[in-house]
Amino acid sequence: LIYTRGIPAKDGDVRIVPLADYFNHGTETNVEVSFTEEGDCVSYASSNVPAGSPLRISYGDPTNPSALFAKYGFLDESSPATFCKIMRPSKELVDMGYDHSRMLFYKDTGEVSPEVYDTLLYQILRETNPADMQRLYEAHMRGDVASKQAIHQQYYPQTAAALTKHVNGFLNDLNTLKSKSVGKDPAEHPRLPLIMAHNEFVRETFERVSANL
Protein backbone atom coordinates (compact mmCIF):
# COMPACT_ATOMS: atom_id res chain seq x y z
CA LEU A 1 0.00 0.00 0.00
CA ILE A 2 2.79 2.42 0.91
CA TYR A 3 4.78 1.41 -2.18
CA THR A 4 1.99 2.35 -4.60
CA ARG A 5 0.17 5.15 -2.75
CA GLY A 6 2.94 6.87 -0.81
CA ILE A 7 3.98 10.43 -1.72
CA PRO A 8 7.73 11.18 -1.61
CA ALA A 9 8.92 14.11 0.50
CA LYS A 10 12.11 16.11 -0.05
CA ASP A 11 13.70 14.58 3.05
CA GLY A 12 13.53 11.16 1.41
CA ASP A 13 10.58 9.87 3.43
CA VAL A 14 7.48 8.44 1.80
CA ARG A 15 4.22 9.55 3.41
CA ILE A 16 0.61 8.43 3.22
CA VAL A 17 -1.70 11.43 2.71
CA PRO A 18 -5.45 10.71 2.62
CA LEU A 19 -7.16 12.30 -0.42
CA ALA A 20 -3.83 13.38 -1.93
CA ASP A 21 -3.14 9.73 -2.74
CA TYR A 22 -6.09 9.92 -5.13
CA PHE A 23 -4.34 12.37 -7.47
CA ASN A 24 -3.95 10.88 -10.93
CA HIS A 25 -0.68 10.54 -12.82
CA GLY A 26 0.08 12.67 -15.85
CA THR A 27 3.03 13.63 -18.01
CA GLU A 28 1.68 17.17 -17.87
CA THR A 29 0.87 17.82 -14.22
CA ASN A 30 -1.52 20.43 -12.83
CA VAL A 31 -1.03 19.94 -9.08
CA GLU A 32 1.99 20.65 -6.87
CA VAL A 33 2.43 18.78 -3.58
CA SER A 34 4.80 19.79 -0.77
CA PHE A 35 5.19 19.33 2.97
CA THR A 36 5.66 21.90 5.72
CA GLU A 37 8.32 21.53 8.43
CA GLU A 38 5.57 20.22 10.71
CA GLY A 39 4.79 17.49 8.19
CA ASP A 40 1.51 18.92 6.88
CA CYS A 41 0.79 18.27 3.22
CA VAL A 42 0.10 21.34 1.06
CA SER A 43 -1.41 20.89 -2.40
CA TYR A 44 -2.42 23.51 -4.94
CA ALA A 45 -3.30 23.70 -8.61
CA SER A 46 -0.38 24.87 -10.75
CA SER A 47 -2.66 25.76 -13.68
CA ASN A 48 -6.34 26.32 -14.38
CA VAL A 49 -8.20 23.01 -14.11
CA PRO A 50 -11.61 22.82 -15.84
CA ALA A 51 -14.45 21.40 -13.79
CA GLY A 52 -14.60 17.62 -14.02
CA SER A 53 -10.97 17.27 -15.14
CA PRO A 54 -8.54 15.00 -13.27
CA LEU A 55 -6.00 16.41 -10.84
CA ARG A 56 -2.59 15.12 -11.93
CA ILE A 57 0.78 14.76 -10.27
CA SER A 58 3.74 12.76 -11.53
CA TYR A 59 4.09 9.23 -10.17
CA GLY A 60 7.59 9.00 -11.63
CA ASP A 61 9.75 9.82 -14.61
CA PRO A 62 7.32 10.38 -17.52
CA THR A 63 9.91 9.08 -19.98
CA ASN A 64 9.91 5.64 -18.38
CA PRO A 65 6.50 4.03 -18.99
CA SER A 66 7.99 0.63 -18.21
CA ALA A 67 8.77 1.58 -14.60
CA LEU A 68 5.31 3.08 -14.11
CA PHE A 69 3.77 -0.04 -15.60
CA ALA A 70 5.79 -2.35 -13.35
CA LYS A 71 5.01 -0.37 -10.18
CA TYR A 72 1.42 0.76 -10.71
CA GLY A 73 0.06 -1.58 -13.37
CA PHE A 74 -1.04 0.99 -15.95
CA LEU A 75 0.34 2.09 -19.31
CA ASP A 76 1.00 5.81 -19.61
CA GLU A 77 0.56 6.36 -23.34
CA SER A 78 1.26 10.08 -22.88
CA SER A 79 4.92 9.27 -22.18
CA PRO A 80 7.01 11.19 -24.74
CA ALA A 81 9.80 8.63 -24.82
CA THR A 82 11.06 5.35 -23.48
CA PHE A 83 14.42 4.36 -22.04
CA CYS A 84 16.57 2.50 -24.55
CA LYS A 85 18.19 0.43 -21.76
CA ILE A 86 21.60 0.69 -23.36
CA MET A 87 23.76 2.12 -20.55
CA ARG A 88 26.14 -0.01 -18.51
CA PRO A 89 26.73 2.16 -15.44
CA SER A 90 30.24 3.23 -14.53
CA LYS A 91 31.69 5.89 -12.24
CA GLU A 92 32.86 7.92 -15.23
CA LEU A 93 29.42 7.96 -16.87
CA VAL A 94 27.88 9.01 -13.55
CA ASP A 95 30.51 11.77 -13.31
CA MET A 96 29.46 12.88 -16.81
CA GLY A 97 25.93 13.30 -15.47
CA TYR A 98 24.40 10.32 -17.24
CA ASP A 99 21.92 7.75 -15.96
CA HIS A 100 19.25 5.52 -17.47
CA SER A 101 16.68 8.33 -17.41
CA ARG A 102 18.64 10.20 -20.11
CA MET A 103 18.98 7.23 -22.48
CA LEU A 104 15.87 8.09 -24.49
CA PHE A 105 14.16 7.03 -27.70
CA TYR A 106 11.37 9.50 -28.55
CA LYS A 107 8.01 7.94 -29.30
CA ASP A 108 6.58 10.25 -31.97
CA THR A 109 9.73 11.01 -33.99
CA GLY A 110 12.08 8.09 -33.41
CA GLU A 111 14.80 10.55 -32.42
CA VAL A 112 17.62 9.41 -30.15
CA SER A 113 18.86 11.57 -27.29
CA PRO A 114 22.47 12.81 -27.67
CA GLU A 115 23.32 11.11 -24.38
CA VAL A 116 22.74 7.72 -26.02
CA TYR A 117 25.43 8.41 -28.61
CA ASP A 118 27.81 9.71 -25.93
CA THR A 119 27.27 6.62 -23.80
CA LEU A 120 27.58 4.18 -26.69
CA LEU A 121 30.79 5.78 -27.91
CA TYR A 122 32.25 5.81 -24.41
CA GLN A 123 31.48 2.10 -23.97
CA ILE A 124 32.94 1.26 -27.39
CA LEU A 125 36.15 3.18 -26.67
CA ARG A 126 36.46 1.59 -23.23
CA GLU A 127 36.90 -1.75 -24.99
CA THR A 128 38.83 -0.63 -28.09
CA ASN A 129 40.73 2.60 -27.44
CA PRO A 130 41.10 3.71 -23.80
CA ALA A 131 43.15 6.76 -24.83
CA ASP A 132 40.32 8.14 -26.96
CA MET A 133 37.87 7.19 -24.22
CA GLN A 134 39.82 9.44 -21.87
CA ARG A 135 39.83 12.22 -24.49
CA LEU A 136 36.05 11.94 -24.79
CA TYR A 137 35.63 12.04 -21.03
CA GLU A 138 37.88 15.06 -20.59
CA ALA A 139 36.25 16.95 -23.48
CA HIS A 140 32.83 16.34 -21.98
CA MET A 141 33.85 17.38 -18.49
CA ARG A 142 35.33 20.68 -19.68
CA GLY A 143 32.43 21.40 -22.06
CA ASP A 144 34.57 21.14 -25.22
CA VAL A 145 31.79 20.47 -27.74
CA ALA A 146 34.07 20.71 -30.79
CA SER A 147 36.46 18.03 -29.54
CA LYS A 148 33.57 15.73 -28.59
CA GLN A 149 32.03 16.16 -32.03
CA ALA A 150 35.34 15.34 -33.74
CA ILE A 151 35.64 12.09 -31.78
CA HIS A 152 32.01 11.23 -32.59
CA GLN A 153 32.62 11.77 -36.31
CA GLN A 154 35.73 9.59 -36.22
CA TYR A 155 33.86 6.66 -34.67
CA TYR A 156 30.36 7.19 -36.06
CA PRO A 157 30.28 3.93 -38.11
CA GLN A 158 31.00 1.90 -34.96
CA THR A 159 28.47 3.85 -32.88
CA ALA A 160 25.76 3.53 -35.54
CA ALA A 161 26.41 -0.20 -35.86
CA ALA A 162 26.18 -0.71 -32.09
CA LEU A 163 22.93 1.25 -31.90
CA THR A 164 21.43 -0.69 -34.81
CA LYS A 165 22.42 -3.98 -33.17
CA HIS A 166 20.78 -2.93 -29.92
CA VAL A 167 17.54 -1.81 -31.60
CA ASN A 168 17.25 -4.94 -33.77
CA GLY A 169 18.02 -7.20 -30.83
CA PHE A 170 15.36 -5.58 -28.70
CA LEU A 171 12.79 -5.85 -31.50
CA ASN A 172 13.62 -9.56 -31.83
CA ASP A 173 13.09 -9.99 -28.08
CA LEU A 174 9.68 -8.33 -28.36
CA ASN A 175 8.75 -10.67 -31.23
CA THR A 176 9.70 -13.65 -29.06
CA LEU A 177 7.57 -12.38 -26.19
CA LYS A 178 4.65 -11.78 -28.54
CA SER A 179 4.84 -15.34 -29.86
CA LYS A 180 4.65 -16.67 -26.31
CA SER A 181 1.32 -14.88 -25.80
CA VAL A 182 -0.37 -16.57 -28.75
CA GLY A 183 -3.16 -18.87 -27.61
CA LYS A 184 -3.14 -17.65 -24.01
CA ASP A 185 -6.59 -17.16 -22.48
CA PRO A 186 -7.00 -13.62 -21.01
CA ALA A 187 -9.43 -15.13 -18.51
CA GLU A 188 -6.54 -17.14 -17.08
CA HIS A 189 -3.96 -14.39 -17.61
CA PRO A 190 -5.88 -11.15 -16.94
CA ARG A 191 -2.78 -8.93 -17.09
CA LEU A 192 -1.70 -10.25 -20.47
CA PRO A 193 -3.60 -7.68 -22.62
CA LEU A 194 -2.02 -4.81 -20.67
CA ILE A 195 1.43 -6.40 -20.89
CA MET A 196 1.05 -6.77 -24.64
CA ALA A 197 -0.16 -3.16 -24.96
CA HIS A 198 2.97 -2.03 -23.11
CA ASN A 199 5.21 -4.13 -25.34
CA GLU A 200 3.50 -2.71 -28.43
CA PHE A 201 4.08 0.83 -27.17
CA VAL A 202 7.79 0.07 -26.83
CA ARG A 203 7.88 -1.74 -30.18
CA GLU A 204 6.41 1.23 -32.05
CA THR A 205 9.00 3.52 -30.49
CA PHE A 206 11.91 1.24 -31.38
CA GLU A 207 10.59 0.76 -34.93
CA ARG A 208 10.56 4.52 -35.46
CA VAL A 209 14.14 4.66 -34.24
CA SER A 210 15.05 1.78 -36.57
CA ALA A 211 13.49 3.59 -39.54
CA ASN A 212 15.64 6.65 -38.80
CA LEU A 213 18.79 4.56 -38.60
Legacy VTK file of the C-alpha trace (Angstrom):
# vtk DataFile Version 3.0
C-alpha trace
ASCII
DATASET POLYDATA
POINTS 213 float
0.000 0.000 0.000
2.791 2.416 0.906
4.779 1.410 -2.181
1.985 2.346 -4.597
0.170 5.148 -2.751
2.945 6.873 -0.808
3.982 10.429 -1.716
7.730 11.179 -1.609
8.918 14.113 0.499
12.111 16.105 -0.049
13.699 14.576 3.054
13.531 11.160 1.408
10.582 9.874 3.430
7.476 8.442 1.798
4.216 9.551 3.406
0.612 8.432 3.218
-1.698 11.428 2.708
-5.451 10.713 2.617
-7.160 12.299 -0.424
-3.827 13.384 -1.930
-3.137 9.733 -2.740
-6.092 9.916 -5.126
-4.339 12.367 -7.466
-3.952 10.883 -10.933
-0.683 10.544 -12.822
0.078 12.670 -15.849
3.028 13.633 -18.006
1.677 17.172 -17.875
0.869 17.824 -14.222
-1.519 20.434 -12.825
-1.028 19.944 -9.076
1.992 20.654 -6.869
2.430 18.784 -3.579
4.797 19.791 -0.773
5.188 19.331 2.973
5.660 21.903 5.721
8.322 21.531 8.426
5.570 20.218 10.709
4.791 17.492 8.187
1.513 18.919 6.881
0.787 18.273 3.220
0.098 21.344 1.060
-1.415 20.889 -2.403
-2.418 23.507 -4.944
-3.300 23.700 -8.610
-0.384 24.874 -10.751
-2.662 25.765 -13.683
-6.344 26.324 -14.385
-8.204 23.014 -14.110
-11.610 22.823 -15.844
-14.453 21.396 -13.785
-14.596 17.618 -14.024
-10.971 17.274 -15.141
-8.537 15.000 -13.266
-6.005 16.410 -10.839
-2.591 15.121 -11.930
0.783 14.760 -10.269
3.742 12.760 -11.535
4.094 9.225 -10.173
7.590 8.997 -11.626
9.749 9.816 -14.611
7.319 10.378 -17.520
9.909 9.081 -19.979
9.908 5.637 -18.383
6.496 4.034 -18.992
7.994 0.628 -18.212
8.767 1.585 -14.605
5.310 3.083 -14.110
3.771 -0.042 -15.603
5.785 -2.349 -13.351
5.012 -0.374 -10.181
1.425 0.757 -10.715
0.064 -1.580 -13.372
-1.037 0.987 -15.948
0.337 2.086 -19.309
0.997 5.808 -19.608
0.557 6.362 -23.340
1.260 10.075 -22.877
4.920 9.266 -22.184
7.007 11.195 -24.738
9.799 8.633 -24.818
11.060 5.354 -23.476
14.422 4.360 -22.041
16.573 2.503 -24.547
18.186 0.429 -21.759
21.604 0.687 -23.358
23.757 2.120 -20.553
26.136 -0.010 -18.511
26.733 2.162 -15.439
30.242 3.234 -14.528
31.691 5.892 -12.243
32.862 7.920 -15.233
29.416 7.956 -16.866
27.884 9.009 -13.549
30.509 11.772 -13.314
29.457 12.877 -16.807
25.928 13.299 -15.472
24.400 10.316 -17.244
21.924 7.748 -15.956
19.245 5.518 -17.466
16.684 8.332 -17.405
18.635 10.198 -20.108
18.982 7.232 -22.478
15.875 8.086 -24.494
14.158 7.034 -27.697
11.374 9.497 -28.549
8.008 7.935 -29.303
6.581 10.245 -31.966
9.725 11.008 -33.987
12.084 8.093 -33.406
14.798 10.547 -32.421
17.616 9.415 -30.154
18.858 11.572 -27.291
22.470 12.807 -27.673
23.315 11.114 -24.376
22.737 7.722 -26.022
25.434 8.406 -28.606
27.812 9.711 -25.929
27.273 6.623 -23.805
27.576 4.180 -26.689
30.789 5.780 -27.906
32.245 5.812 -24.409
31.477 2.103 -23.966
32.942 1.263 -27.395
36.147 3.177 -26.668
36.465 1.591 -23.234
36.898 -1.753 -24.992
38.833 -0.633 -28.092
40.735 2.604 -27.444
41.099 3.714 -23.799
43.151 6.755 -24.826
40.322 8.144 -26.958
37.874 7.191 -24.220
39.821 9.440 -21.867
39.834 12.216 -24.486
36.053 11.944 -24.794
35.626 12.038 -21.025
37.877 15.063 -20.585
36.247 16.948 -23.478
32.826 16.341 -21.985
33.855 17.381 -18.488
35.330 20.681 -19.685
32.429 21.402 -22.063
34.566 21.144 -25.220
31.794 20.472 -27.738
34.066 20.706 -30.793
36.464 18.029 -29.538
33.572 15.733 -28.587
32.033 16.155 -32.030
35.338 15.345 -33.736
35.638 12.088 -31.781
32.013 11.228 -32.587
32.619 11.770 -36.305
35.728 9.592 -36.216
33.858 6.656 -34.669
30.364 7.193 -36.065
30.279 3.929 -38.107
30.999 1.901 -34.956
28.469 3.853 -32.885
25.757 3.526 -35.540
26.411 -0.204 -35.861
26.178 -0.708 -32.088
22.934 1.251 -31.903
21.428 -0.686 -34.813
22.417 -3.982 -33.173
20.779 -2.929 -29.916
17.540 -1.815 -31.603
17.246 -4.937 -33.766
18.022 -7.202 -30.828
15.357 -5.582 -28.699
12.786 -5.852 -31.497
13.624 -9.557 -31.834
13.089 -9.986 -28.080
9.681 -8.334 -28.363
8.746 -10.668 -31.225
9.700 -13.651 -29.056
7.568 -12.377 -26.186
4.652 -11.784 -28.537
4.836 -15.344 -29.863
4.651 -16.672 -26.308
1.322 -14.879 -25.801
-0.374 -16.570 -28.754
-3.159 -18.868 -27.605
-3.138 -17.645 -24.011
-6.587 -17.160 -22.483
-7.002 -13.624 -21.010
-9.434 -15.125 -18.507
-6.544 -17.145 -17.078
-3.964 -14.387 -17.612
-5.882 -11.152 -16.945
-2.783 -8.930 -17.086
-1.704 -10.248 -20.465
-3.599 -7.682 -22.616
-2.021 -4.810 -20.669
1.430 -6.397 -20.891
1.045 -6.775 -24.643
-0.159 -3.161 -24.958
2.967 -2.030 -23.113
5.206 -4.126 -25.344
3.498 -2.713 -28.434
4.080 0.830 -27.167
7.789 0.070 -26.829
7.879 -1.736 -30.179
6.409 1.231 -32.054
9.000 3.521 -30.493
11.906 1.237 -31.381
10.589 0.756 -34.933
10.561 4.522 -35.464
14.144 4.659 -34.241
15.048 1.778 -36.570
13.491 3.591 -39.541
15.643 6.651 -38.799
18.792 4.557 -38.596
LINES 1 214
213 0 1 2 3 4 5 6 7 8 9 10 11 12 13 14 15 16 17 18 19 20 21 22 23 24 25 26 27 28 29 30 31 32 33 34 35 36 37 38 39 40 41 42 43 44 45 46 47 48 49 50 51 52 53 54 55 56 57 58 59 60 61 62 63 64 65 66 67 68 69 70 71 72 73 74 75 76 77 78 79 80 81 82 83 84 85 86 87 88 89 90 91 92 93 94 95 96 97 98 99 100 101 102 103 104 105 106 107 108 109 110 111 112 113 114 115 116 117 118 119 120 121 122 123 124 125 126 127 128 129 130 131 132 133 134 135 136 137 138 139 140 141 142 143 144 145 146 147 148 149 150 151 152 153 154 155 156 157 158 159 160 161 162 163 164 165 166 167 168 169 170 171 172 173 174 175 176 177 178 179 180 181 182 183 184 185 186 187 188 189 190 191 192 193 194 195 196 197 198 199 200 201 202 203 204 205 206 207 208 209 210 211 212
